[in-house]
Amino acid sequence: MIASLTQLWQRIPKAVRFGVAILLQCVLLVLMVADRMQILREGREVTLQTQPVDPRDLLRGDYVVLRYDISELPAGALAGQPAAERNPIVFVKLAPDASGLYQAVSVHAAPVPVNAPEILIRGRVTYSCGSDSRIFCDRLTIKYGLESYFVPEGEGRKLEQARNERKLRIVAAVLPSGRAAIKRLLLDGEPVYEEPWY
């Protein structure tokens, strides 16, 4: 069986194999762009407050490192429970406060029902409790895939300063599955960068 597949593969001209490889790469790129477009187009918008970040990680190239009020949370009912894997996926229930900023309500190991205007955002726990055991710590450090934002060259310092003064917020699009992407940056409540759908 393997020998016949190898013979078939060797009969295909190199130019055709090369063309197929290029086509597969193009298809993968289109799928990545389409996935991002789906989040930005169909996701519900939530506004999150950024936090200051350690100055050693302020700017790497042309992007700003972001951290949120929802980046470190108490584990609640998950504390001390076994995790399915190292760095497990969790779902954080968010609800808007009086100012419209979304705050964490609870953390769950699996999706839970929410009532509008609540929303679930999916993240990955990035902690180590200091042992190899897979348990949830009392406090969870969570990454949502919203921790960096690429900006035009030379614009990063201004945004870092605003972030450190807690004047920078992001609007994220969140799908019902919990996947999220940054849709726009707000500086003092005014949009400064809008993410295109493509």
Buried (B, 14 or more C-beta within 10 A) or exposed (E): EEEEEEEEEEEEEEEEEEEEEEEEEEEEEEEEEEEBBBBBEEBBEBBBBBBEBEEEEBBEEEBBBBBBBBBBBEBBEBBEEEBEEEEBBBBBBBBBEEEEBBBBBBBBBEEEEBEEEBBBBBBBBEBEEEEEEBEBBEEBBBBBBBBBBEBEEEBBEBBBEBBBEEBBBBBBBBBEEBBBBBBBBBBEEEEBBEBEEE
